[in-house]
């Protein structure tokens, strides 16, 4: 049987993993948002979509969806 102390330790491990995953997701979302913001600025400057795709690593369809 698992003691209360062991249960607490397990809960703490899961909490730490959840926090780490949340931070990683937030960073990834922030990077993606910055790519989209950059693409929008480049579109506003009338930059060719192919150049935007190369610069931001977004697909042409992702860029077209931002228009």
mmCIF file of the C-alpha atoms, coordinates in Angstrom:
data_MODEL
# 
_entry.id   MODEL 
# 
loop_
_atom_site.group_PDB 
_atom_site.id 
_atom_site.type_symbol 
_atom_site.label_atom_id 
_atom_site.label_alt_id 
_atom_site.label_comp_id 
_atom_site.label_asym_id 
_atom_site.label_entity_id 
_atom_site.label_seq_id 
_atom_site.pdbx_PDB_ins_code 
_atom_site.Cartn_x 
_atom_site.Cartn_y 
_atom_site.Cartn_z 
_atom_site.occupancy 
_atom_site.B_iso_or_equiv 
_atom_site.pdbx_formal_charge 
_atom_site.auth_seq_id 
_atom_site.auth_comp_id 
_atom_site.auth_asym_id 
_atom_site.auth_atom_id 
_atom_site.pdbx_PDB_model_num 
ATOM 1  C CA . UNK A 1 1  ? 0.000  0.000  0.000   1.00 0.00 ? 1  UNK A CA 1 
ATOM 2  C CA . UNK A 1 2  ? 1.185  3.506  -0.785  1.00 0.00 ? 2  UNK A CA 1 
ATOM 3  C CA . UNK A 1 3  ? 1.789  5.771  2.188   1.00 0.00 ? 3  UNK A CA 1 
ATOM 4  C CA . UNK A 1 4  ? 0.512  9.342  2.376   1.00 0.00 ? 4  UNK A CA 1 
ATOM 5  C CA . UNK A 1 5  ? 4.095  10.559 2.028   1.00 0.00 ? 5  UNK A CA 1 
ATOM 6  C CA . UNK A 1 6  ? 4.594  8.529  -1.151  1.00 0.00 ? 6  UNK A CA 1 
ATOM 7  C CA . UNK A 1 7  ? 1.299  9.831  -2.530  1.00 0.00 ? 7  UNK A CA 1 
ATOM 8  C CA . UNK A 1 8  ? 2.468  13.375 -1.838  1.00 0.00 ? 8  UNK A CA 1 
ATOM 9  C CA . UNK A 1 9  ? 5.799  12.752 -3.574  1.00 0.00 ? 9  UNK A CA 1 
ATOM 10 C CA . UNK A 1 10 ? 4.020  11.272 -6.611  1.00 0.00 ? 10 UNK A CA 1 
ATOM 11 C CA . UNK A 1 11 ? 1.657  14.243 -6.740  1.00 0.00 ? 11 UNK A CA 1 
ATOM 12 C CA . UNK A 1 12 ? 4.609  16.648 -6.610  1.00 0.00 ? 12 UNK A CA 1 
ATOM 13 C CA . UNK A 1 13 ? 6.345  14.851 -9.485  1.00 0.00 ? 13 UNK A CA 1 
ATOM 14 C CA . UNK A 1 14 ? 3.189  15.058 -11.604 1.00 0.00 ? 14 UNK A CA 1 
ATOM 15 C CA . UNK A 1 15 ? 2.763  18.721 -10.710 1.00 0.00 ? 15 UNK A CA 1 
ATOM 16 C CA . UNK A 1 16 ? 6.353  19.503 -11.719 1.00 0.00 ? 16 UNK A CA 1 
ATOM 17 C CA . UNK A 1 17 ? 5.912  17.647 -15.017 1.00 0.00 ? 17 UNK A CA 1 
ATOM 18 C CA . UNK A 1 18 ? 2.690  19.526 -15.689 1.00 0.00 ? 18 UNK A CA 1 
ATOM 19 C CA . UNK A 1 19 ? 4.339  22.865 -15.003 1.00 0.00 ? 19 UNK A CA 1 
ATOM 20 C CA . UNK A 1 20 ? 7.274  21.980 -17.275 1.00 0.00 ? 20 UNK A CA 1 
ATOM 21 C CA . UNK A 1 21 ? 4.921  20.928 -20.075 1.00 0.00 ? 21 UNK A CA 1 
ATOM 22 C CA . UNK A 1 22 ? 2.911  24.121 -19.648 1.00 0.00 ? 22 UNK A CA 1 
ATOM 23 C CA . UNK A 1 23 ? 6.037  26.246 -19.895 1.00 0.00 ? 23 UNK A CA 1 
ATOM 24 C CA . UNK A 1 24 ? 7.194  24.387 -23.014 1.00 0.00 ? 24 UNK A CA 1 
ATOM 25 C CA . UNK A 1 25 ? 3.764  24.824 -24.626 1.00 0.00 ? 25 UNK A CA 1 
ATOM 26 C CA . UNK A 1 26 ? 3.757  28.516 -23.783 1.00 0.00 ? 26 UNK A CA 1 
ATOM 27 C CA . UNK A 1 27 ? 7.168  29.008 -25.331 1.00 0.00 ? 27 UNK A CA 1 
ATOM 28 C CA . UNK A 1 28 ? 6.136  27.146 -28.491 1.00 0.00 ? 28 UNK A CA 1 
ATOM 29 C CA . UNK A 1 29 ? 2.932  29.192 -28.754 1.00 0.00 ? 29 UNK A CA 1 
ATOM 30 C CA . UNK A 1 30 ? 4.903  32.403 -28.285 1.00 0.00 ? 30 UNK A CA 1 
ATOM 31 C CA . UNK A 1 31 ? 7.319  31.459 -31.046 1.00 0.00 ? 31 UNK A CA 1 
ATOM 32 C CA . UNK A 1 32 ? 4.452  30.595 -33.393 1.00 0.00 ? 32 UNK A CA 1 
ATOM 33 C CA . UNK A 1 33 ? 2.681  33.853 -32.570 1.00 0.00 ? 33 UNK A CA 1 
ATOM 34 C CA . UNK A 1 34 ? 5.836  35.836 -33.306 1.00 0.00 ? 34 UNK A CA 1 
ATOM 35 C CA . UNK A 1 35 ? 6.169  34.104 -36.688 1.00 0.00 ? 35 UNK A CA 1 
ATOM 36 C CA . UNK A 1 36 ? 2.587  35.056 -37.507 1.00 0.00 ? 36 UNK A CA 1 
ATOM 37 C CA . UNK A 1 37 ? 3.090  38.640 -36.346 1.00 0.00 ? 37 UNK A CA 1 
ATOM 38 C CA . UNK A 1 38 ? 6.220  38.918 -38.480 1.00 0.00 ? 38 UNK A CA 1 
ATOM 39 C CA . UNK A 1 39 ? 4.367  37.510 -41.483 1.00 0.00 ? 39 UNK A CA 1 
ATOM 40 C CA . UNK A 1 40 ? 1.547  40.030 -40.976 1.00 0.00 ? 40 UNK A CA 1 
ATOM 41 C CA . UNK A 1 41 ? 4.026  42.903 -40.887 1.00 0.00 ? 41 UNK A CA 1 
ATOM 42 C CA . UNK A 1 42 ? 5.716  41.616 -44.016 1.00 0.00 ? 42 UNK A CA 1 
ATOM 43 C CA . UNK A 1 43 ? 2.350  41.273 -45.758 1.00 0.00 ? 43 UNK A CA 1 
ATOM 44 C CA . UNK A 1 44 ? 1.575  44.865 -44.838 1.00 0.00 ? 44 UNK A CA 1 
ATOM 45 C CA . UNK A 1 45 ? 4.872  45.828 -46.511 1.00 0.00 ? 45 UNK A CA 1 
ATOM 46 C CA . UNK A 1 46 ? 3.685  43.926 -49.603 1.00 0.00 ? 46 UNK A CA 1 
ATOM 47 C CA . UNK A 1 47 ? 6.462  41.358 -49.356 1.00 0.00 ? 47 UNK A CA 1 
ATOM 48 C CA . UNK A 1 48 ? 6.090  38.356 -51.659 1.00 0.00 ? 48 UNK A CA 1 
ATOM 49 C CA . UNK A 1 49 ? 4.498  35.366 -49.915 1.00 0.00 ? 49 UNK A CA 1 
ATOM 50 C CA . UNK A 1 50 ? 7.355  33.062 -50.949 1.00 0.00 ? 50 UNK A CA 1 
ATOM 51 C CA . UNK A 1 51 ? 9.860  35.352 -49.246 1.00 0.00 ? 51 UNK A CA 1 
ATOM 52 C CA . UNK A 1 52 ? 7.696  35.513 -46.110 1.00 0.00 ? 52 UNK A CA 1 
ATOM 53 C CA . UNK A 1 53 ? 7.468  31.716 -46.077 1.00 0.00 ? 53 UNK A CA 1 
ATOM 54 C CA . UNK A 1 54 ? 11.226 31.418 -46.336 1.00 0.00 ? 54 UNK A CA 1 
ATOM 55 C CA . UNK A 1 55 ? 11.843 34.028 -43.644 1.00 0.00 ? 55 UNK A CA 1 
ATOM 56 C CA . UNK A 1 56 ? 9.278  32.777 -41.127 1.00 0.00 ? 56 UNK A CA 1 
ATOM 57 C CA . UNK A 1 57 ? 9.220  29.049 -41.933 1.00 0.00 ? 57 UNK A CA 1 
ATOM 58 C CA . UNK A 1 58 ? 5.413  29.294 -42.179 1.00 0.00 ? 58 UNK A CA 1 
ATOM 59 C CA . UNK A 1 59 ? 3.715  27.522 -45.075 1.00 0.00 ? 59 UNK A CA 1 
ATOM 60 C CA . UNK A 1 60 ? 2.252  29.551 -47.919 1.00 0.00 ? 60 UNK A CA 1 
ATOM 61 C CA . UNK A 1 61 ? -1.236 28.431 -46.871 1.00 0.00 ? 61 UNK A CA 1 
ATOM 62 C CA . UNK A 1 62 ? -0.613 29.605 -43.299 1.00 0.00 ? 62 UNK A CA 1 
ATOM 63 C CA . UNK A 1 63 ? 0.473  32.985 -44.635 1.00 0.00 ? 63 UNK A CA 1 
ATOM 64 C CA . UNK A 1 64 ? -2.486 33.208 -46.992 1.00 0.00 ? 64 UNK A CA 1 
ATOM 65 C CA . UNK A 1 65 ? -4.787 32.580 -44.025 1.00 0.00 ? 65 UNK A CA 1 
ATOM 66 C CA . UNK A 1 66 ? -3.332 35.652 -42.299 1.00 0.00 ? 66 UNK A CA 1 
ATOM 67 C CA . UNK A 1 67 ? -4.430 37.983 -45.090 1.00 0.00 ? 67 UNK A CA 1 
# 
